Amino acid sequence: MSQPSGKLYIPPYSGVRLIECRDHFQLVPVPDVRKVYGYGKIKASKATCDPDDPNSEPFWDDLGPDEEVWAVMQWYEFADGHKEQGDIRFVRPEVPEGEVRERMEQMQKLDSFTREEAVGLLQCYDASEDDKDYVESEYPNYQTEPDPKDTDNYDVYNARLKVMCELQPKTVTLLKIASATKDPVKRQFVERQAVKSYFAELAHYFTEDEILAWQRSNPVGTGWMCEFAEVMREPRRTIDPVNHELALNWLREKYNLLTAGELSESIWQRVLRWLKLDRLSPDAIKKRRERLGLTTKRKPGSPEK
């Protein structure tokens, strides 16, 4: 995000969550932001086909530039006072205010969709990649720790955290502490610490401009800056691609129903051959999924007929 001054803007964050996307999972900081809606009048010359393009054509060519039209708007208000425009829809001036208000309420209702509703809507038509990316961006699939009685999903969630420990061990620890903390004040403190840890443990992944922008909105403090410096002195941390694939697709691709040999072949086809890495033996794959705490549902012996 950029401010009018040209400076890079990074919002204040309220915590860190595990997020599942179509082709990966990761830890992400959660912006401290709220959506606001409203409507009003603007000059027709400002109502253009692409509000982000200063050279865009007017939305209507039968209105004078100084005539007023309705604008129904959404914008984002961040905890530090920064505001950014979201969706905007233009309405002709002769439309009654009551109808304009209804359109604003429709915009609010659309934005109140749950992720499940938005994903369900994609199933109703031949959704484009852009539509799928939009849903993934606007309705992030944040993960929370499942009930331990839901063994399969509970194991996958914790396997993913183990994978993320390869990159951000202290952030994962703080995420677990925050999840177990019931007192809201103490939980908020831990969540803020997780944001600082997130920044410090990804030291190698930020540009200099991003580092400066981050600290303007999310002051880190001397302790975590020392951690940042320590991480910078170490080799760049990465995530093991095989472990990531196992934790990502253990249930989604039904890896839990494969034999060790079938799983070895699948990992080779989906990951290792594209990375030009050696094939892993069934025993090696088995040891990896056991370390991640992933339990197979496949019974020993020949496939059932």
Helices and strands as residue ranges (DSSP letters): E 13-20, E 25-31, E 33-43, G 44-46, E 68-78, E 83-91, H 97-111, H 115-122, H 129-138, E 142-143, H 151-165, H 169-180, H 184-201, G 203-205, H 208-217, H 222-233, H 241-249, G 255-257, H 260-267, I 268-272, H 282-291
